[in-house]
């Protein structure tokens, strides 16, 4: 049987982490980009704006009036079935905090690029990850890139994982401000055909559609919320009950005397 060999068109370019993230968004063929400037991630949105202006990328590029609006637009676009790319740094990540739990709670795989910077003051670049880590418990997938090559790869990996119907979670693809975002290195860009095969077109199973209405992020009555909270804590509560029973049994077997190491009431 004849075997068809497809020639791949890889190329190596020397770019920094911000541009590598922009290239990844281009290769992922994103539909909507929401931007608001804050250093050091701004160079990513500058590169994407140039790609859209030059016709290299067919995407809706929206400049918001704040990071809060930026994430709100991203949430709405993803809910409508678009593949979305956004980003921020430092206090900008904090300003959008209200949106993180609604986006993950409604299972919208928005992707956010973060170039880490210390929270103000003093707001220096690359010293810590406080901006991203403050959202650690908001239900977003999160990972860091050690250089521009890994930044490019991680963006594609994050889309592939987050958009999987078994996952459907937003992702934060992080990199150190300055030390990765602004330092160049050789980055191997794959053949676009390989990326399309690895990352198929995005299709959310439950997009907002007036012909097929769905409910997202439903509210729960207090009794059900308490029950859900109890079930979430069930494992350690079970251990606590078991420990209490053992303590009572120990006291009964010792005729009410205190066991070694216990305290009197």
Backbone as CSV, one residue per row, in Angstrom:
resi,resn,N_x,N_y,N_z,CA_x,CA_y,CA_z,C_x,C_y,C_z
1,UNK,0.854,-1.192,0.000,0.000,0.000,0.000,0.887,1.237,0.000
2,UNK,0.576,2.150,-0.890,1.385,3.360,-0.993,1.191,4.244,0.232
3,UNK,2.263,4.860,0.644,2.212,5.756,1.806,2.483,7.183,1.351
4,UNK,1.600,8.081,1.729,1.770,9.484,1.361,2.526,10.202,2.458
5,UNK,3.603,10.844,2.093,4.410,11.584,3.046,4.124,13.076,2.886
6,UNK,3.662,13.705,3.945,3.367,15.133,3.910,4.577,15.914,4.394
7,UNK,5.063,16.815,3.569,6.214,17.613,3.942,5.801,18.688,4.945
8,UNK,6.460,18.714,6.056,6.140,19.713,7.072,6.930,20.991,6.829
9,UNK,6.347,22.108,7.203,6.972,23.407,6.992,7.255,24.054,8.339
10,UNK,8.218,23.508,9.044,8.627,24.098,10.305,9.609,25.226,10.037
11,UNK,9.637,26.166,10.956,10.629,27.231,10.845,11.042,27.679,12.242
12,UNK,12.248,28.162,12.334,12.777,28.638,13.607,12.940,30.145,13.547
13,UNK,12.382,30.821,14.537,12.462,32.282,14.607,12.989,32.674,15.985
14,UNK,13.560,33.850,16.061,14.066,34.343,17.344,13.100,35.413,17.859
15,UNK,12.328,35.058,18.874,11.290,35.951,19.405,11.272,35.867,20.928
16,UNK,10.602,36.819,21.561,10.475,36.790,23.015,9.180,36.086,23.435
17,UNK,8.968,35.973,24.737,7.811,35.241,25.242,6.483,35.855,24.860
18,UNK,6.414,37.188,24.840,5.162,37.850,24.467,4.772,37.548,23.022
19,UNK,5.748,37.639,22.126,5.469,37.364,20.712,5.180,35.876,20.503
20,UNK,5.832,35.011,21.275,5.563,33.577,21.175,4.112,33.284,21.545
21,UNK,3.601,33.973,22.551,2.196,33.800,22.936,1.270,34.275,21.823
22,UNK,1.622,35.392,21.196,0.822,35.898,20.079,0.835,34.915,18.907
23,UNK,2.000,34.350,18.626,2.094,33.364,17.550,1.225,32.146,17.851
24,UNK,1.210,31.727,19.113,0.386,30.574,19.483,-1.097,30.876,19.256
25,UNK,-1.526,32.090,19.630,-2.924,32.474,19.396,-3.253,32.478,17.904
26,UNK,-2.280,32.913,17.106,-2.472,32.900,15.651,-2.593,31.469,15.134
27,UNK,-1.698,30.588,15.570,-1.750,29.194,15.132,-3.024,28.511,15.621
28,UNK,-3.540,28.928,16.779,-4.784,28.352,17.301,-6.006,28.899,16.571
29,UNK,-5.797,29.893,15.717,-6.878,30.501,14.920,-8.010,30.979,15.835
30,UNK,-7.648,31.819,16.785,-8.644,32.307,17.739,-9.684,33.172,17.022
31,UNK,-10.868,33.233,17.596,-11.964,33.999,16.996,-12.085,35.403,17.569
32,UNK,-11.859,35.529,18.860,-12.035,36.816,19.538,-10.826,37.081,20.437
33,UNK,-10.301,38.306,20.369,-9.197,38.747,21.222,-9.677,39.962,22.001
34,UNK,-9.560,39.921,23.316,-9.919,41.087,24.120,-8.665,41.620,24.796
35,UNK,-8.419,42.916,24.653,-7.162,43.505,25.101,-7.386,44.711,25.990
36,UNK,-6.448,44.915,26.901,-6.337,46.148,27.671,-4.877,46.233,28.115
37,UNK,-4.221,47.370,27.874,-2.762,47.419,28.070,-2.327,47.490,29.532
38,UNK,-1.341,46.691,29.858,-0.613,46.796,31.114,0.693,46.028,30.940
39,UNK,1.793,46.644,31.309,3.074,45.954,31.162,3.178,44.804,32.162
40,UNK,3.919,43.745,31.821,4.712,43.523,30.607,4.027,42.672,29.532
41,UNK,2.727,42.372,29.698,2.090,41.494,28.720,1.670,42.234,27.459
42,UNK,1.673,43.575,27.483,1.118,44.380,26.405,1.674,44.018,25.030
43,UNK,2.951,43.625,24.967,3.565,43.311,23.679,2.851,42.169,22.964
44,UNK,2.212,41.280,23.717,1.449,40.195,23.085,0.283,40.759,22.285
45,UNK,-0.455,41.693,22.888,-1.602,42.283,22.197,-1.164,43.198,21.047
46,UNK,-0.007,43.832,21.190,0.527,44.636,20.086,0.820,43.756,18.877
47,UNK,1.426,42.597,19.128,1.744,41.676,18.031,0.469,41.143,17.376
48,UNK,-0.531,40.818,18.199,-1.791,40.308,17.652,-2.533,41.383,16.857
49,UNK,-2.493,42.620,17.338,-3.132,43.716,16.606,-2.508,43.876,15.219
50,UNK,-1.179,43.725,15.145,-0.486,43.830,13.868,-0.874,42.678,12.945
51,UNK,-1.003,41.480,13.512,-1.407,40.323,12.699,-2.802,40.511,12.118
52,UNK,-3.727,41.019,12.931,-5.094,41.252,12.448,-5.090,42.345,11.379
53,UNK,-4.339,43.427,11.609,-4.285,44.527,10.649,-3.682,44.096,9.318
54,UNK,-2.706,43.183,9.371,-2.050,42.717,8.149,-2.811,41.604,7.444
55,UNK,-3.902,41.154,8.035,-4.680,40.075,7.426,-4.113,38.696,7.670
56,UNK,-3.149,38.586,8.583,-2.572,37.277,8.900,-3.496,36.453,9.793
57,UNK,-4.374,37.124,10.521,-5.270,36.462,11.463,-6.658,37.068,11.338
58,UNK,-7.635,36.224,11.086,-9.030,36.668,10.973,-9.688,36.516,12.339
59,UNK,-9.666,37.588,13.109,-10.217,37.545,14.457,-10.825,38.899,14.805
60,UNK,-11.774,38.870,15.722,-12.367,40.100,16.240,-11.468,40.621,17.361
61,UNK,-10.886,41.795,17.145,-9.954,42.373,18.120,-10.659,43.505,18.852
62,UNK,-10.869,43.335,20.154,-11.648,44.297,20.938,-10.774,44.872,22.047
63,UNK,-10.644,46.190,22.058,-9.928,46.873,23.137,-10.956,47.308,24.170
64,UNK,-10.867,46.748,25.365,-11.828,47.046,26.426,-11.437,48.323,27.168
65,UNK,-12.306,48.763,28.089,-11.999,49.962,28.867,-11.392,49.626,30.226
66,UNK,-11.233,48.335,30.517,-10.598,47.904,31.771,-10.429,46.390,31.708
67,UNK,-9.678,45.842,32.647,-9.521,44.384,32.694,-10.842,43.692,33.045
68,UNK,-11.655,44.352,33.860,-12.963,43.774,34.205,-13.813,43.608,32.952
69,UNK,-13.870,44.653,32.133,-14.614,44.568,30.876,-13.973,43.570,29.924
70,UNK,-12.657,43.526,29.939,-11.906,42.598,29.087,-12.344,41.155,29.328
71,UNK,-12.395,40.749,30.585,-12.807,39.382,30.916,-14.300,39.181,30.721
72,UNK,-15.091,40.225,30.905,-16.537,40.120,30.668,-16.818,39.835,29.199
73,UNK,-16.109,40.544,28.319,-16.260,40.313,26.881,-15.815,38.902,26.526
74,UNK,-14.706,38.476,27.108,-14.197,37.129,26.839,-15.220,36.077,27.263
75,UNK,-15.849,36.291,28.413,-16.855,35.353,28.902,-18.031,35.255,27.927
76,UNK,-18.533,36.414,27.502,-19.660,36.407,26.568,-19.313,35.775,25.236
77,UNK,-18.110,36.067,24.737,-17.704,35.504,23.449,-17.571,33.989,23.525
78,UNK,-16.954,33.492,24.604,-16.811,32.044,24.767,-18.175,31.375,24.922
79,UNK,-19.088,32.044,25.612,-20.434,31.492,25.789,-21.172,31.373,24.465
80,UNK,-20.804,32.192,23.508,-21.433,32.154,22.185,-20.760,31.166,21.245
81,UNK,-19.703,30.509,21.720,-19.065,29.480,20.917,-17.775,29.901,20.256
82,UNK,-17.183,31.028,20.679,-15.938,31.505,20.071,-14.733,31.020,20.858
83,UNK,-13.634,30.793,20.145,-12.357,30.521,20.808,-11.750,31.876,21.173
84,UNK,-11.495,32.081,22.455,-11.153,33.408,22.966,-9.743,33.432,23.526
85,UNK,-9.061,34.566,23.300,-7.732,34.784,23.858,-7.706,36.146,24.528
86,UNK,-7.192,36.185,25.753,-7.066,37.446,26.474,-5.818,37.383,27.344
87,UNK,-5.581,38.393,28.164,-4.393,38.380,29.004,-4.302,39.601,29.888
88,UNK,-3.321,39.584,30.785,-3.092,40.720,31.668,-1.829,40.486,32.482
89,UNK,-1.552,41.409,33.399,-0.393,41.313,34.292,-0.696,42.056,35.594
90,UNK,-0.016,41.634,36.661,-0.021,42.377,37.908,-1.386,42.754,38.424
91,UNK,-1.556,44.047,38.742,-2.819,44.517,39.302,-3.966,44.396,38.305
92,UNK,-3.644,44.276,37.018,-4.695,44.054,36.026,-5.396,42.734,36.248
93,UNK,-4.630,41.710,36.627,-5.223,40.407,36.947,-6.168,40.553,38.133
94,UNK,-5.771,41.365,39.124,-6.601,41.581,40.302,-7.894,42.312,39.961
95,UNK,-7.807,43.284,39.060,-8.969,44.107,38.747,-10.104,43.287,38.138
96,UNK,-9.768,42.193,37.480,-10.777,41.356,36.831,-11.254,40.210,37.720
97,UNK,-10.912,40.253,38.996,-11.115,39.089,39.883,-12.556,38.593,39.907
98,UNK,-13.516,39.491,39.802,-14.929,39.091,39.885,-15.323,38.085,38.805
99,UNK,-14.612,38.093,37.683,-15.017,37.269,36.538,-14.486,35.852,36.556
100,UNK,-13.484,35.552,37.349,-12.823,34.257,37.243,-13.739,33.094,37.640
101,UNK,-14.454,33.212,38.737,-15.320,32.103,39.141,-16.536,31.946,38.228
102,UNK,-17.172,33.025,37.732,-18.260,32.816,36.766,-17.807,32.136,35.474
103,UNK,-16.604,32.464,35.000,-16.124,31.857,33.748,-15.878,30.365,33.938
104,UNK,-15.194,30.000,35.021,-14.949,28.571,35.256,-16.235,27.854,35.657
105,UNK,-17.088,28.526,36.431,-18.334,27.896,36.860,-19.288,27.612,35.721
106,UNK,-19.233,28.419,34.673,-20.076,28.165,33.495,-19.361,27.308,32.458
107,UNK,-18.165,26.812,32.795,-17.389,25.871,31.963,-17.053,26.452,30.603
108,UNK,-16.542,27.675,30.606,-16.142,28.336,29.369,-14.614,28.360,29.261
109,UNK,-14.039,27.686,28.269,-12.584,27.547,28.171,-11.873,28.769,27.608
110,UNK,-12.074,29.907,28.244,-11.340,31.128,27.892,-9.854,30.901,28.184
111,UNK,-8.994,31.433,27.327,-7.566,31.348,27.620,-7.002,32.733,27.911
112,UNK,-6.194,32.802,28.986,-5.629,34.065,29.442,-4.115,33.938,29.564
113,UNK,-3.402,34.830,28.889,-1.946,34.876,28.996,-1.583,35.851,30.107
114,UNK,-0.731,35.428,31.034,-0.296,36.304,32.114,1.227,36.393,32.095
115,UNK,1.731,37.627,31.992,3.157,37.882,32.167,3.311,38.442,33.587
116,UNK,3.808,37.627,34.478,3.779,37.953,35.906,4.573,39.203,36.255
117,UNK,4.006,39.978,37.164,4.718,41.103,37.761,4.242,41.244,39.207
118,UNK,5.109,41.789,40.039,4.773,41.981,41.437,3.628,42.977,41.582
119,UNK,2.733,42.717,42.521,1.649,43.658,42.759,2.205,44.973,43.302
120,UNK,1.580,46.075,42.914,2.027,47.401,43.372,1.757,47.595,44.863
121,UNK,2.623,48.326,45.578,3.972,48.676,45.168,4.948,47.539,45.457
122,UNK,6.094,47.432,44.787,6.642,48.394,43.823,6.306,48.051,42.382
123,UNK,5.709,46.876,42.125,5.303,46.562,40.766,6.418,46.189,39.824
124,UNK,7.520,45.627,40.340,8.610,45.233,39.441,8.261,43.943,38.715
125,UNK,8.989,43.644,37.664,8.648,42.526,36.789,9.375,41.252,37.195
126,UNK,8.668,40.132,37.105,9.305,38.834,37.169,9.717,38.345,38.538
127,UNK,9.510,39.132,39.594,10.017,38.732,40.901,9.163,37.673,41.572
128,UNK,7.881,37.640,41.277,6.988,36.700,41.943,5.751,36.457,41.102
129,UNK,4.931,35.509,41.542,3.738,35.107,40.798,2.459,35.448,41.549
130,UNK,2.503,36.451,42.410,1.361,36.785,43.246,0.124,37.117,42.431
131,UNK,0.296,37.765,41.280,-0.871,38.155,40.492,-1.682,36.935,40.054
132,UNK,-1.011,35.954,39.483,-1.719,34.755,39.017,-2.144,33.857,40.172
133,UNK,-1.264,33.679,41.133,-1.558,32.752,42.231,-2.695,33.227,43.117
134,UNK,-3.019,34.520,43.060,-4.173,34.995,43.829,-5.480,34.411,43.306
135,UNK,-5.466,33.871,42.080,-6.662,33.261,41.486,-6.597,31.733,41.530
136,UNK,-5.678,31.187,42.298,-5.408,29.745,42.297,-6.650,28.895,42.519
137,UNK,-7.554,29.339,43.381,-8.722,28.529,43.751,-9.974,28.902,42.968
138,UNK,-9.820,29.538,41.823,-10.963,29.984,41.032,-11.364,28.996,39.940
139,UNK,-10.750,27.812,39.924,-11.174,26.789,38.974,-10.555,26.892,37.594
140,UNK,-9.438,27.639,37.465,-8.759,27.751,36.181,-7.571,26.803,36.137
141,UNK,-7.327,26.195,34.974,-6.084,25.463,34.775,-4.949,26.481,34.739
142,UNK,-3.806,26.146,35.278,-2.736,27.131,35.418,-1.374,26.470,35.256
143,UNK,-0.483,27.115,34.521,0.869,26.593,34.357,1.816,27.682,33.917
144,UNK,3.120,27.454,34.135,4.154,28.449,33.820,5.088,27.945,32.726
145,UNK,5.636,28.890,31.995,6.556,28.597,30.896,7.946,29.103,31.267
146,UNK,8.960,28.278,31.011,10.333,28.653,31.400,11.018,29.479,30.330
147,UNK,10.515,29.449,29.080,11.098,30.265,28.011,10.052,30.458,26.921
148,UNK,10.440,31.162,25.864,9.494,31.489,24.804,8.979,30.242,24.079
149,UNK,9.836,29.249,23.879,9.403,28.012,23.223,8.313,27.312,24.027
150,UNK,8.535,27.229,25.327,7.545,26.577,26.179,6.260,27.396,26.255
151,UNK,6.368,28.706,26.176,5.177,29.552,26.163,4.324,29.230,24.939
152,UNK,4.966,29.152,23.774,4.231,28.811,22.545,3.546,27.452,22.687
153,UNK,4.301,26.457,23.135,3.758,25.101,23.257,2.624,25.039,24.276
154,UNK,2.797,25.719,25.408,1.805,25.634,26.483,0.460,26.230,26.086
155,UNK,0.479,27.265,25.264,-0.792,27.846,24.822,-1.607,26.835,24.012
156,UNK,-0.949,26.135,23.112,-1.657,25.139,22.298,-2.115,23.958,23.149
157,UNK,-1.259,23.529,24.063,-1.628,22.440,24.962,-2.827,22.829,25.829
158,UNK,-2.814,24.057,26.331,-3.888,24.505,27.211,-5.227,24.548,26.477
159,UNK,-5.221,25.021,25.231,-6.462,25.007,24.446,-6.958,23.574,24.248
160,UNK,-6.032,22.689,23.907,-6.409,21.291,23.650,-7.038,20.660,24.896
161,UNK,-6.462,20.925,26.064,-6.966,20.334,27.308,-8.246,21.032,27.764
162,UNK,-8.213,22.353,27.800,-9.355,23.095,28.335,-10.613,22.959,27.506
163,UNK,-10.469,22.776,26.178,-11.636,22.660,25.315,-12.165,21.239,25.202
164,UNK,-11.465,20.293,25.769,-11.937,18.912,25.779,-13.283,18.857,26.506
165,UNK,-14.249,18.177,25.938,-15.598,18.138,26.534,-15.615,17.508,27.909
166,UNK,-14.590,16.724,28.214,-14.508,16.118,29.546,-13.920,17.091,30.562
167,UNK,-13.433,18.237,30.081,-12.778,19.212,30.962,-13.551,20.530,30.968
168,UNK,-13.548,21.232,29.824,-14.233,22.511,29.676,-13.906,23.472,30.826
169,UNK,-12.649,23.874,30.890,-12.210,24.816,31.912,-11.329,25.901,31.286
170,UNK,-11.384,27.103,31.817,-10.496,28.165,31.332,-9.060,27.915,31.766
171,UNK,-8.136,28.591,31.099,-6.719,28.334,31.359,-5.943,29.643,31.508
172,UNK,-5.012,29.652,32.425,-4.050,30.740,32.547,-2.680,30.192,32.148
173,UNK,-2.140,30.701,31.066,-0.817,30.296,30.605,0.136,31.420,31.003
174,UNK,0.963,31.154,31.999,1.767,32.207,32.638,3.234,32.135,32.228
175,UNK,3.881,33.271,32.324,5.325,33.363,32.099,5.859,34.529,32.930
176,UNK,7.104,34.437,33.339,7.701,35.509,34.124,7.820,36.782,33.302
177,UNK,7.380,37.897,33.912,7.574,39.178,33.260,9.052,39.467,33.085
178,UNK,9.407,40.042,31.976,10.759,40.399,31.568,11.635,39.179,31.311
179,UNK,11.830,38.312,32.309,12.774,37.196,32.168,12.346,36.216,31.071
180,UNK,11.046,36.133,30.795,10.546,35.331,29.675,9.840,36.233,28.665
181,UNK,9.026,37.150,29.159,8.196,37.963,28.262,9.020,38.842,27.314
182,UNK,10.212,39.307,27.755,10.966,40.258,26.955,12.363,39.765,26.544
183,UNK,12.712,38.543,26.889,14.014,38.002,26.481,13.803,37.017,25.330
184,UNK,14.568,37.192,24.259,14.370,36.381,23.061,15.126,35.067,23.141
185,UNK,14.612,34.094,22.412,15.314,32.824,22.222,14.777,32.198,20.942
186,UNK,15.445,31.152,20.469,14.988,30.471,19.263,13.722,29.678,19.569
187,UNK,12.704,29.875,18.736,11.429,29.175,18.898,11.101,28.465,17.596
188,UNK,10.832,27.188,17.699,10.463,26.399,16.517,8.950,26.456,16.336
189,UNK,8.527,27.032,15.232,7.105,27.114,14.906,6.747,25.935,14.002
190,UNK,5.733,25.161,14.368,5.404,23.960,13.599,4.673,24.282,12.307
191,UNK,4.458,23.275,11.531,3.658,23.407,10.320,2.209,23.676,10.726
192,UNK,1.536,24.662,10.135,0.144,24.957,10.505,-0.784,23.753,10.385
193,UNK,-0.505,22.878,9.432,-1.317,21.684,9.278,-1.222,20.758,10.481
194,UNK,-0.032,20.668,11.067,0.140,19.858,12.267,-0.683,20.412,13.427
195,UNK,-0.703,21.744,13.545,-1.463,22.369,14.630,-2.958,22.136,14.438
196,UNK,-3.431,22.239,13.203,-4.856,22.007,12.943,-5.252,20.569,13.276
197,UNK,-4.340,19.657,13.023,-4.614,18.264,13.353,-4.607,18.050,14.863
198,UNK,-3.701,18.721,15.552,-3.608,18.594,17.007,-4.727,19.345,17.714
199,UNK,-5.088,20.520,17.171,-6.087,21.377,17.807,-7.225,21.638,16.825
200,UNK,-8.244,20.792,16.831,-9.364,20.965,15.900,-10.152,22.227,16.216
201,UNK,-10.991,22.678,15.281,-11.796,23.882,15.531,-12.622,23.744,16.810
202,UNK,-12.717,24.847,17.534,-13.431,24.845,18.810,-14.936,24.785,18.586
203,UNK,-15.588,23.925,19.346,-17.048,23.823,19.275,-17.565,23.480,20.658
204,UNK,-18.092,24.488,21.350,-18.622,24.250,22.688,-19.926,23.454,22.588
205,UNK,-20.110,22.457,23.447,-21.319,21.630,23.347,-22.600,22.371,23.709
206,UNK,-22.497,23.472,24.474,-23.706,24.186,24.902,-23.554,25.697,24.699
207,UNK,-23.389,26.146,23.456,-23.259,27.595,23.232,-24.601,28.300,23.419
208,UNK,-24.528,29.588,23.691,-25.757,30.364,23.787,-26.390,30.466,22.401
209,UNK,-27.625,30.030,22.295,-28.337,30.016,21.020,-29.825,30.167,21.326
210,UNK,-30.472,31.236,20.824,-31.899,31.429,21.116,-32.786,30.282,20.627
211,UNK,-32.283,29.517,19.649,-33.073,28.383,19.148,-32.975,27.176,20.078
212,UNK,-31.922,27.149,20.879,-31.726,26.051,21.820,-31.292,26.631,23.163
213,UNK,-32.207,27.208,23.906,-31.838,27.885,25.158,-31.279,26.921,26.199
214,UNK,-30.271,27.378,26.912,-29.674,26.614,28.007,-29.503,27.550,29.194
215,UNK,-29.349,26.971,30.361,-29.121,27.759,31.564,-27.696,27.516,32.028
216,UNK,-26.967,28.598,32.278,-25.597,28.468,32.758,-25.473,29.159,34.107
217,UNK,-24.557,28.663,34.932,-24.289,29.217,36.265,-25.568,29.377,37.078
218,UNK,-26.360,28.298,37.231,-27.616,28.418,37.979,-27.371,28.687,39.457
219,UNK,-28.335,29.341,40.068,-28.266,29.580,41.503,-28.876,28.390,42.237
220,UNK,-28.493,28.237,43.476,-28.975,27.112,44.276,-29.656,27.643,45.520
221,UNK,-30.690,26.938,45.982,-31.373,27.334,47.208,-30.452,27.040,48.400
222,UNK,-30.664,27.730,49.519,-29.752,27.576,50.668,-29.586,26.142,51.154
223,UNK,-30.685,25.379,51.205,-30.574,24.013,51.715,-29.706,23.151,50.800
224,UNK,-29.862,23.321,49.503,-29.046,22.546,48.563,-27.601,22.999,48.614
225,UNK,-27.376,24.313,48.772,-26.013,24.819,48.864,-25.316,24.251,50.093
226,UNK,-26.059,24.178,51.212,-25.456,23.617,52.420,-25.133,22.137,52.231
227,UNK,-26.034,21.429,51.539,-25.800,20.012,51.296,-24.594,19.802,50.392
228,UNK,-24.470,20.655,49.367,-23.312,20.560,48.476,-22.033,20.858,49.235
229,UNK,-22.081,21.854,50.112,-20.915,22.193,50.909,-20.537,21.038,51.831
230,UNK,-21.554,20.400,52.422,-21.292,19.260,53.302,-20.650,18.112,52.525
231,UNK,-21.196,17.824,51.324,-20.646,16.732,50.523,-19.203,17.014,50.112
232,UNK,-18.897,18.285,49.847,-17.534,18.634,49.463,-16.561,18.396,50.607
233,UNK,-17.072,18.561,51.837,-16.208,18.374,52.995,-16.387,17.002,53.638
234,UNK,-17.149,16.124,52.981,-17.485,14.820,53.558,-16.265,13.988,53.957
235,UNK,-15.208,13.920,53.141,-14.080,13.052,53.520,-13.480,13.401,54.875
236,UNK,-13.177,14.693,55.103,-12.567,15.016,56.387,-13.573,14.981,57.512
237,UNK,-14.873,15.220,57.211,-15.892,15.090,58.258,-16.040,13.635,58.691
238,UNK,-15.917,12.709,57.731,-15.995,11.291,58.073,-14.833,10.899,58.978
239,UNK,-13.637,11.418,58.647,-12.489,11.125,59.507,-12.671,11.731,60.899
240,UNK,-13.273,12.897,60.957,-13.513,13.551,62.255,-14.489,12.727,63.096
241,UNK,-15.567,12.227,62.465,-16.538,11.398,63.191,-15.894,10.109,63.672
242,UNK,-15.080,9.495,62.792,-14.401,8.258,63.170,-13.463,8.482,64.347
243,UNK,-12.750,9.606,64.314,-11.849,9.927,65.409,-12.610,10.163,66.703
244,UNK,-13.773,10.815,66.591,-14.587,11.065,67.788,-15.087,9.768,68.396
245,UNK,-15.498,8.836,67.529,-15.988,7.542,68.031,-14.873,6.784,68.730
246,UNK,-13.676,6.827,68.155,-12.553,6.131,68.780,-12.230,6.740,70.141
247,UNK,-12.331,8.043,70.243,-12.043,8.715,71.510,-13.075,8.313,72.574
248,UNK,-14.372,8.281,72.163,-15.410,7.890,73.106,-15.232,6.441,73.555
249,UNK,-14.920,5.568,72.591,-14.707,4.158,72.929,-13.541,4.011,73.888
250,UNK,-12.494,4.783,73.684,-11.323,4.717,74.548,-11.674,5.156,75.966
251,UNK,-12.515,6.194,76.083,-12.906,6.672,77.397,-13.785,5.652,78.131
252,UNK,-14.700,5.011,77.371,-15.597,4.014,77.978,-14.796,2.804,78.460
253,UNK,-13.851,2.345,77.628,-13.064,1.161,77.985,-12.152,1.419,79.173
254,UNK,-11.799,2.703,79.385,-10.919,3.030,80.510,-11.715,3.478,81.729
255,UNK,-13.023,3.269,81.678,-13.871,3.613,82.811,-14.003,5.098,83.033
256,UNK,-13.898,5.858,81.925,-14.059,7.300,82.036,-12.768,8.018,82.309
257,UNK,-11.689,7.282,82.549,-10.403,7.931,82.798,-9.859,8.524,81.519
258,UNK,-9.086,9.566,81.631,-8.485,10.212,80.466,-7.387,9.338,79.881
259,UNK,-7.371,9.235,78.580,-6.331,8.475,77.895,-5.055,9.299,77.822
260,UNK,-3.906,8.660,77.685,-2.637,9.404,77.608,-2.659,10.423,76.472
261,UNK,-2.213,11.609,76.770,-2.115,12.658,75.751,-3.373,13.475,75.596
262,UNK,-4.483,13.090,76.227,-5.722,13.840,76.108,-5.768,14.934,77.146
263,UNK,-6.686,15.880,76.958,-6.817,16.993,77.857,-8.146,16.905,78.607
264,UNK,-8.150,17.379,79.816,-9.405,17.414,80.587,-10.251,18.580,80.142
265,UNK,-11.555,18.456,80.326,-12.463,19.536,79.897,-12.448,20.674,80.902
